[in-house]
């Protein structure tokens, strides 16, 4: 079952996309127990494949629409 959760600890600028190294806004918790981090672009690009292997998905990409002064 895949769901979108609010993380207990928000992703920060130190969290980087496992695909390209950009700031991560999506955390994918795998059913196998691992975790992957993605920028919004790569999370959208791989959404279908991730849905099949994810236990949970934490998506903070809506932060990209906020005022830059409020982004962590």
C-alpha positions as CSV (number, residue, x, y, z in Angstrom):
1,X,0.0,0.0,0.0
2,X,1.4,3.4,-1.0
3,X,0.4,6.5,0.8
4,X,1.7,10.1,1.1
5,X,2.8,11.0,4.6
6,X,3.9,14.0,6.4
7,X,7.4,13.3,7.7
8,X,8.2,13.6,11.3
9,X,11.4,15.4,10.3
10,X,11.1,17.6,7.2
11,X,13.6,17.1,4.4
12,X,16.3,19.7,4.4
13,X,18.7,21.2,1.9
14,X,21.2,18.6,3.0
15,X,18.9,15.8,1.6
16,X,20.0,15.2,-2.0
17,X,18.3,13.4,-4.9
18,X,19.8,9.9,-5.4
19,X,19.5,10.3,-9.2
20,X,21.0,13.8,-9.9
21,X,22.1,15.3,-6.6
22,X,19.6,18.2,-6.5
23,X,17.7,19.0,-3.3
24,X,15.4,16.2,-2.5
25,X,11.7,16.9,-1.9
26,X,10.4,13.3,-2.0
27,X,11.3,10.4,0.3
28,X,10.4,6.9,-0.8
29,X,10.4,4.2,1.8
30,X,10.7,0.9,0.1
31,X,8.9,-2.3,1.0
32,X,12.3,-3.9,1.2
33,X,13.2,-1.5,4.0
34,X,15.5,0.9,2.2
35,X,14.9,4.6,1.4
36,X,15.4,6.7,-1.7
37,X,15.4,10.5,-2.1
38,X,14.3,12.3,-5.2
39,X,14.1,15.8,-6.5
40,X,10.5,16.7,-7.7
41,X,11.5,16.2,-11.3
42,X,12.8,12.6,-10.8
43,X,10.0,11.7,-8.5
44,X,7.5,12.6,-11.2
45,X,9.6,10.8,-13.9
46,X,9.7,7.6,-11.9
47,X,6.3,7.8,-10.1
48,X,4.8,4.7,-11.8
49,X,7.8,2.5,-11.0
50,X,8.1,3.8,-7.4
51,X,4.4,3.2,-6.7
52,X,5.0,-0.5,-7.3
53,X,7.9,-0.8,-4.8
54,X,7.1,1.9,-2.2
55,X,5.7,1.2,1.3
56,X,5.3,5.0,1.8
57,X,6.0,8.1,-0.1
58,X,6.7,11.4,1.6
59,X,6.2,14.2,-0.9
60,X,7.2,17.8,0.1
61,X,7.4,19.1,-3.4
62,X,4.6,21.6,-2.6
63,X,7.3,23.6,-0.8
64,X,8.6,24.6,-4.2
65,X,5.5,26.7,-4.6
66,X,6.0,28.6,-1.3
67,X,7.7,31.9,-0.8
68,X,11.5,31.4,-0.9
69,X,11.8,33.1,2.5
70,X,9.8,30.2,4.1
71,X,11.6,27.3,2.5
72,X,13.8,25.4,4.9
